[in-house]
């Protein structure tokens, strides 16, 4: 199937980020016939999704990422693979053993600095296994979608910037070797700049380069497999670089106390951080052959606003800074993307439809105002839907966003529905992903029934 065979859907659609919870427990999955286990799980998961969503999907969708070895692969890699390496330490008192990597000094032992290249896991490319999962999924995905009368691309997730997580908060803070702490204490901008540059070089050499090389190997493996490449759309998931850029935006909006209005992070420094973080995504985007469609997932890490572990930030419900951060990041990535390598669509983190601000239309449009500057050629999947939200809340919020933008946006959750399970969202989680999907689909059908608005002009019409 060629990309040109697909038609443009100039109407609101559903954007499924990626994961969807399987009905099979890990123990039940282990009892399935080994040669058919993956096919059975993918088939079952997709049918449960498509029974609800088949009429509102556009261009691509996910297979549910529901295989046991695929669910939270980065946690499994961090929890099972890296700790076996020499010199790796973990802090058991944190809520999850895997999360301990965020504050573990295991990449900064006193004797020498070590990076991801020193912790390679044979055959897994740092746990990503993108090619393997794409190959396993190809046949059942194609068969099931055709049975539902759909011609959709198989959206495959490419983790971007996981090296930032493996670099570790402790490594970033323990920078005495580069003189960053002394520069801050002495208040020397020149020394701070030199120390920051040295720290960044360590990250580039030891963590970013090995991770990006591994991701490029996975992309190349998909490209080299006959019958696979043109069935795939790549989704670049950027939780770490986007979230850190968003935090920098927050610092850029805050004023230092007693400083006569000076910002915590200056405009220039924010632009430098934004450009670097966007480059982590655009570097992989530019490596991808130009004959494939690509999307991006801006991610904050958690679907439960009450659960902060594992999430860098939650979108603001009272101020526009986080929406501005979402727009700034996609514009920065777009600016660095070469012609022929532009994004088709971006899933953006945005103020949730359940926020009280949507009860006041004028206030809501002020908080959504940054989306007026969304790059028009890129389709917007606004991650505003929330578990438990009503159809009326979803319709109201997306209508207000449409007023701001002058065009429609696709409906999406803030993250994958697979995070809607107690093991991830928290023991008190009671929302049902399928019921939430039904609510989103009902809202989309209502939005589609309203007067049509102009459609954006895509970057790459040949892909649509």
C-alpha positions as CSV (number, residue, x, y, z in Angstrom):
1,X,0.0,0.0,0.0
2,X,1.4,3.4,-1.0
3,X,0.9,6.5,1.1
4,X,-0.7,8.2,-1.8
5,X,-3.6,5.7,-1.8
6,X,-5.0,7.3,1.4
7,X,-7.3,10.2,1.3
8,X,-7.3,13.3,3.5
9,X,-9.8,13.4,6.3
10,X,-10.6,17.1,6.7
11,X,-12.6,16.6,9.9
12,X,-12.1,15.9,13.6
13,X,-10.7,12.4,14.2
14,X,-9.4,10.3,17.1
15,X,-5.7,10.2,17.8
16,X,-4.7,7.1,19.8
17,X,-1.3,7.7,21.3
18,X,-0.1,4.2,21.5
19,X,-0.7,1.8,24.4
20,X,-4.0,0.1,25.2
21,X,-4.4,-2.4,28.1
22,X,-4.5,-6.0,27.1
23,X,-7.1,-8.4,28.6
24,X,-4.3,-11.0,29.1
25,X,-2.3,-10.9,32.3
26,X,1.4,-11.8,31.9
27,X,0.6,-15.2,33.4
28,X,-2.2,-15.8,30.9
29,X,0.0,-14.6,28.0
30,X,2.6,-17.2,29.0
31,X,0.1,-20.0,28.6
32,X,-0.7,-19.1,25.0
33,X,1.0,-21.1,22.2
34,X,4.4,-19.5,21.8
35,X,4.2,-19.3,18.0
36,X,0.9,-17.5,18.1
37,X,1.1,-15.6,21.4
38,X,1.9,-12.2,19.8
39,X,-0.8,-12.6,17.1
40,X,-3.5,-13.6,19.6
41,X,-2.8,-10.7,21.9
42,X,-2.5,-8.1,19.1
43,X,-5.6,-9.4,17.4
44,X,-7.7,-9.3,20.6
45,X,-6.5,-5.9,21.7
46,X,-7.1,-4.3,18.2
47,X,-10.6,-5.7,17.9
48,X,-11.6,-4.3,21.3
49,X,-10.3,-0.9,20.2
50,X,-11.7,-1.0,16.7
51,X,-15.2,-2.1,17.8
52,X,-15.4,1.4,19.4
53,X,-13.2,3.6,17.2
54,X,-13.3,2.3,13.6
55,X,-15.5,5.1,12.4
56,X,-13.4,8.0,13.7
57,X,-9.8,7.0,12.9
58,X,-7.7,8.7,10.3
59,X,-4.5,7.7,8.4
60,X,-2.9,5.6,11.1
61,X,-3.5,3.9,14.4
62,X,-1.8,1.7,17.0
63,X,-1.8,-2.0,17.6
64,X,-2.1,-1.3,21.3
65,X,1.5,-2.0,22.3
66,X,0.0,-4.7,24.5
67,X,2.6,-7.5,24.4
68,X,4.0,-8.2,27.9
69,X,7.5,-7.4,26.8
70,X,6.3,-4.2,25.1
71,X,4.3,-2.7,27.9
72,X,6.4,-0.1,29.7
73,X,9.5,-1.4,28.0
74,X,11.6,1.4,29.3
75,X,10.7,0.5,32.9
76,X,11.6,-3.1,32.2
77,X,14.9,-2.1,30.7
78,X,15.7,0.2,33.5
79,X,14.6,-2.3,36.1
80,X,15.9,-5.5,34.7
81,X,18.7,-4.9,32.3
82,X,20.7,-1.9,33.5
83,X,20.9,-3.0,37.2
84,X,22.8,-6.1,36.1
85,X,25.6,-4.0,34.8
86,X,28.7,-3.4,36.8
87,X,28.6,-0.2,39.0
88,X,24.8,0.2,38.8
89,X,23.1,1.3,42.0
90,X,19.4,1.7,42.8
91,X,17.5,3.6,45.5
92,X,14.9,1.1,46.8
93,X,13.0,3.7,48.8
94,X,11.5,5.3,45.7
95,X,8.0,4.3,44.7
96,X,9.2,2.1,41.9
97,X,12.5,0.4,41.4
98,X,12.8,1.5,37.8
99,X,12.2,5.2,38.8
100,X,15.2,5.0,41.0
101,X,17.3,5.5,37.9
102,X,16.2,9.1,37.9
103,X,18.2,9.8,41.0
104,X,20.8,7.0,41.0
105,X,24.5,7.8,40.7
106,X,25.2,4.6,38.7
107,X,26.3,6.6,35.6
108,X,28.7,8.7,37.6
109,X,31.0,6.4,39.7
110,X,34.0,8.1,41.2
111,X,36.6,6.2,39.3
112,X,35.4,7.1,35.8
113,X,32.4,8.4,33.8
114,X,30.4,5.7,32.1
115,X,27.7,6.1,29.5
116,X,25.1,4.1,27.7
117,X,27.7,2.6,25.4
118,X,29.1,0.9,28.4
119,X,25.7,-0.6,29.2
120,X,24.6,-2.1,25.9
121,X,22.0,-4.9,26.1
122,X,22.7,-7.5,23.4
123,X,20.2,-7.3,20.5
124,X,17.8,-4.9,22.2
125,X,19.3,-1.5,21.3
126,X,18.8,-0.2,24.8
127,X,15.5,-1.9,25.1
128,X,13.7,-0.2,22.3
129,X,13.2,-3.2,20.0
130,X,11.3,-1.1,17.6
131,X,12.0,-3.2,14.5
132,X,11.1,-6.5,16.3
133,X,7.7,-5.2,17.5
134,X,6.9,-3.7,14.1
135,X,7.7,-7.0,12.3
136,X,5.6,-9.0,14.8
137,X,2.7,-6.6,14.5
138,X,2.6,-6.2,10.7
139,X,0.5,-9.3,9.7
140,X,-2.2,-9.2,12.5
141,X,-2.5,-5.4,12.2
142,X,-3.0,-5.5,8.5
143,X,-5.5,-8.4,8.6
144,X,-7.6,-6.9,11.4
145,X,-7.8,-3.4,10.0
146,X,-8.8,-4.8,6.6
147,X,-11.5,-6.8,8.2
148,X,-12.9,-3.6,9.6
149,X,-12.7,-2.0,6.1
150,X,-9.8,0.3,7.1
151,X,-6.7,1.2,5.3
152,X,-4.5,2.6,8.0
153,X,-0.8,2.8,8.7
154,X,0.7,0.9,11.7
155,X,1.9,3.6,14.0
156,X,5.2,2.6,15.6
157,X,6.7,4.4,18.6
158,X,10.2,5.7,18.5
159,X,11.5,6.7,22.0
160,X,13.3,10.1,21.8
161,X,15.5,11.4,24.5
162,X,15.4,8.4,26.9
163,X,19.1,9.1,27.3
164,X,18.1,12.1,29.3
165,X,16.4,9.8,31.8
166,X,19.4,7.4,31.8
167,X,21.8,10.4,32.2
168,X,20.1,10.8,35.6
169,X,19.1,13.7,37.8
170,X,22.0,12.8,40.1
171,X,24.5,13.1,37.2
172,X,23.1,16.5,36.3
173,X,23.4,17.7,39.8
174,X,26.7,16.1,40.7
175,X,28.7,18.4,38.3
176,X,31.5,19.4,40.5
177,X,33.9,17.8,38.0
178,X,32.8,20.4,35.4
179,X,32.7,23.3,37.9
180,X,29.0,24.0,37.5
181,X,28.3,24.2,41.2
182,X,31.2,26.6,41.8
183,X,30.1,28.8,38.9
184,X,26.6,29.1,40.4
185,X,28.0,29.8,43.9
186,X,30.4,32.4,42.5
187,X,27.8,34.0,40.3
188,X,30.1,34.0,37.3
189,X,28.1,33.9,34.0
190,X,31.3,33.0,32.0
191,X,32.2,30.1,34.3
192,X,28.6,28.9,34.3
193,X,28.5,28.9,30.5
194,X,31.8,27.0,30.3
195,X,30.7,24.4,33.0
196,X,27.3,24.0,31.3
197,X,28.9,23.4,28.0
198,X,31.2,20.8,29.5
199,X,28.3,19.0,31.2
200,X,26.4,19.0,27.9
201,X,29.4,17.5,26.1
202,X,29.5,14.7,28.6
203,X,25.8,14.0,28.0
204,X,26.3,14.2,24.2
205,X,29.3,11.8,24.1
206,X,28.1,9.3,26.7
207,X,24.4,9.2,26.5
208,X,22.7,11.1,23.6
209,X,24.9,9.8,20.8
210,X,24.7,6.0,21.7
211,X,20.9,6.3,22.2
212,X,20.4,8.1,18.9
213,X,22.7,5.6,17.1
214,X,20.6,2.8,18.5
215,X,17.3,4.4,17.4
216,X,18.7,5.0,13.9
217,X,19.7,1.3,13.7
218,X,16.1,0.4,14.5
219,X,14.7,2.8,11.9
220,X,17.1,1.4,9.3
221,X,16.2,-2.2,10.1
222,X,12.5,-1.4,9.4
223,X,13.4,0.4,6.2
224,X,15.5,-2.6,5.0
225,X,12.7,-5.2,5.6
226,X,10.6,-5.8,2.4
227,X,6.9,-5.4,2.9
228,X,7.2,-3.6,6.2
229,X,8.4,-0.1,5.6
230,X,5.4,1.2,3.6
231,X,3.0,-0.2,6.2
232,X,4.5,1.9,9.0
233,X,4.1,5.4,10.3
234,X,6.7,6.4,12.9
235,X,5.7,8.3,16.0
236,X,8.6,10.1,17.8
237,X,7.8,10.1,21.5
238,X,9.6,12.9,23.3
239,X,8.7,12.9,27.0
240,X,12.1,13.9,28.3
241,X,13.2,16.6,25.8
242,X,9.7,18.1,25.6
243,X,9.1,18.1,29.3
244,X,12.4,19.7,30.1
245,X,11.8,22.4,27.4
246,X,8.3,22.9,29.1
247,X,9.9,23.4,32.5
248,X,12.3,25.9,30.9
249,X,9.3,27.7,29.6
250,X,7.8,27.8,33.1
251,X,11.1,29.3,34.4
252,X,11.0,31.8,31.5
253,X,7.6,33.0,32.7
254,X,8.5,33.3,36.4
255,X,10.1,36.3,38.0
256,X,12.9,36.3,40.5
257,X,11.7,37.6,43.9
258,X,13.0,41.2,44.6
259,X,14.6,41.3,41.2
260,X,12.6,44.1,39.5
261,X,11.1,41.7,37.1
262,X,14.1,39.6,36.0
263,X,13.1,36.1,34.9
264,X,14.5,32.9,36.4
265,X,15.4,31.9,32.8
266,X,16.1,34.6,30.3
267,X,14.5,34.6,26.9
268,X,17.9,33.9,25.2
269,X,18.7,30.9,27.5
270,X,15.2,29.5,27.0
271,X,15.6,29.6,23.2
272,X,19.0,27.8,23.6
273,X,17.4,25.1,25.7
274,X,14.4,24.8,23.4
275,X,16.6,24.5,20.3
276,X,18.8,21.8,21.9
277,X,15.8,19.8,23.1
278,X,14.0,20.1,19.8
279,X,17.2,19.0,18.0
280,X,17.1,15.7,19.9
281,X,13.8,15.0,18.1
282,X,14.6,16.6,14.7
283,X,17.9,14.7,14.4
284,X,16.0,11.4,14.2
285,X,13.2,12.9,12.1
286,X,15.8,14.0,9.5
287,X,17.4,10.6,9.5
288,X,14.1,8.9,8.6
289,X,13.7,8.4,4.8
290,X,11.5,11.0,3.3
291,X,9.0,8.5,1.9
292,X,7.5,7.7,5.3
293,X,5.0,9.6,7.3
294,X,6.0,10.8,10.8
295,X,4.2,12.1,13.8
296,X,5.3,13.3,17.2
297,X,4.0,12.7,20.7
298,X,4.6,15.4,23.3
299,X,4.4,13.5,26.6
300,X,4.4,14.5,30.2
301,X,4.6,10.9,31.5
302,X,1.4,10.3,33.5
303,X,-2.3,10.1,32.7
304,X,-3.4,10.5,36.4
305,X,-3.1,14.2,37.5
306,X,-3.0,13.1,41.1
307,X,0.1,10.9,40.5
308,X,3.3,12.9,40.2
309,X,5.9,10.2,40.3
310,X,7.0,9.6,36.7
311,X,5.6,12.8,35.4
312,X,7.9,15.9,34.9
313,X,4.9,18.3,34.9
314,X,1.2,18.5,34.4
315,X,-0.4,21.0,32.0
316,X,-1.6,24.2,33.7
317,X,-5.3,24.7,34.2
318,X,-5.0,28.4,35.1
319,X,-2.3,29.9,32.9
320,X,-1.2,29.6,29.2
321,X,2.5,28.7,29.8
322,X,2.2,25.0,29.3
323,X,0.2,25.4,26.1
324,X,2.8,27.9,24.9
325,X,5.5,25.4,25.7
326,X,3.6,22.8,23.5
327,X,3.5,25.2,20.6
328,X,7.1,26.4,21.0
329,X,8.4,22.8,20.9
330,X,6.6,21.8,17.8
331,X,7.6,25.0,16.0
332,X,11.3,24.5,17.0
333,X,11.2,20.9,15.8
334,X,9.5,22.0,12.5
335,X,12.2,24.7,12.0
336,X,15.0,22.1,12.3
337,X,13.2,19.5,10.1
338,X,14.6,19.4,6.6
339,X,12.3,19.6,3.5
340,X,10.8,16.2,2.9
341,X,11.1,15.3,6.6
342,X,8.3,17.4,8.1
343,X,5.8,16.0,10.6
344,X,2.3,15.1,9.5
345,X,0.7,15.5,12.9
346,X,1.7,16.3,16.5
347,X,0.0,15.1,19.6
348,X,0.3,18.1,22.0
349,X,-0.1,18.3,25.7
350,X,-2.8,20.8,26.5
351,X,-5.1,22.1,29.2
352,X,-7.5,19.3,30.2
353,X,-11.2,19.5,29.2
354,X,-12.1,19.0,32.9
355,X,-10.4,22.3,33.9
356,X,-12.7,24.8,35.5
357,X,-11.4,27.5,33.1
358,X,-13.6,26.0,30.3
359,X,-16.7,27.2,32.2
360,X,-15.8,30.7,31.2
361,X,-15.4,30.9,27.4
362,X,-13.3,34.1,27.4
363,X,-10.9,32.8,30.0
364,X,-10.6,29.5,28.2
365,X,-9.8,31.2,24.9
366,X,-7.1,33.2,26.7
367,X,-5.4,30.0,28.1
368,X,-5.7,28.4,24.6
369,X,-4.4,31.4,22.8
370,X,-0.9,30.0,22.1
371,X,-2.5,27.5,19.8
372,X,-3.3,30.3,17.4
373,X,0.4,30.2,16.4
374,X,0.4,26.4,15.8
375,X,2.2,25.8,12.5
376,X,-0.7,25.4,10.1
377,X,0.8,22.6,7.9
378,X,1.0,20.2,10.9
379,X,-2.2,18.5,12.0
380,X,-2.9,19.1,15.7
381,X,-4.0,16.3,18.0
382,X,-4.8,18.2,21.2
383,X,-4.3,16.0,24.2
384,X,-7.0,17.6,26.2
385,X,-9.4,14.6,26.8
386,X,-9.2,13.0,30.2
387,X,-10.5,9.8,31.7
388,X,-13.9,10.4,33.3
389,X,-14.6,13.5,31.1
390,X,-18.1,13.8,29.7
391,X,-19.1,14.2,26.1
392,X,-20.3,17.7,26.8
393,X,-16.9,18.7,28.4
394,X,-15.0,17.4,25.4
395,X,-17.2,19.1,22.8
396,X,-17.1,22.4,24.7
397,X,-13.3,22.5,25.0
398,X,-12.6,21.5,21.4
399,X,-15.1,24.0,20.1
400,X,-13.3,26.7,22.0
401,X,-10.0,25.5,20.6
402,X,-11.5,25.6,17.2
403,X,-12.5,29.2,17.7
404,X,-9.0,30.1,18.7
405,X,-7.4,28.3,15.8
406,X,-10.0,28.8,13.1
407,X,-9.8,25.1,12.2
408,X,-10.5,21.8,13.8
409,X,-8.2,19.6,16.0
410,X,-8.2,15.9,16.6
411,X,-9.3,14.5,19.9
412,X,-6.8,12.7,22.1
413,X,-6.0,11.7,25.6
414,X,-2.9,13.2,27.3
415,X,-1.1,9.8,27.1
416,X,-1.6,6.2,26.0
417,X,-4.8,4.5,27.4
418,X,-2.4,1.7,28.4
419,X,-1.5,3.9,31.4
420,X,-5.1,3.6,32.5
421,X,-4.4,0.6,34.7
422,X,-3.8,0.5,38.5
423,X,-0.2,-0.8,38.1
424,X,0.7,2.5,36.4
425,X,-2.0,5.1,37.3
426,X,-2.2,4.1,40.9
427,X,-4.1,1.6,43.2
428,X,-7.1,3.9,43.4
429,X,-7.6,4.1,39.6
430,X,-11.2,3.2,38.6
431,X,-11.6,4.6,35.1
432,X,-12.4,2.1,32.2
433,X,-10.4,2.8,29.0
434,X,-13.1,1.4,26.8
435,X,-15.8,3.5,28.3
436,X,-13.6,6.6,28.0
437,X,-13.1,5.7,24.3
438,X,-16.8,5.5,23.8
439,X,-17.2,9.0,25.3
440,X,-14.5,10.4,23.1
441,X,-16.0,8.8,20.0
442,X,-19.5,10.3,20.9
443,X,-17.9,13.7,21.2
444,X,-16.1,13.4,17.9
445,X,-19.4,12.4,16.1
446,X,-21.0,15.5,17.7
447,X,-18.1,17.7,16.6
448,X,-18.3,16.3,13.1
449,X,-22.0,17.1,12.9
450,X,-21.3,20.8,13.3
451,X,-20.7,23.3,10.5
452,X,-17.4,22.7,8.7
453,X,-14.4,25.0,9.1
454,X,-11.4,25.4,6.9
455,X,-8.8,22.6,6.8
456,X,-5.1,23.2,7.3
457,X,-2.7,22.9,4.3
458,X,-0.4,20.0,5.0
459,X,3.4,20.3,4.8
460,X,3.6,17.2,2.6
461,X,0.3,16.8,0.6
462,X,1.9,13.9,-1.4
463,X,1.9,11.9,1.9
464,X,-1.9,12.4,2.2
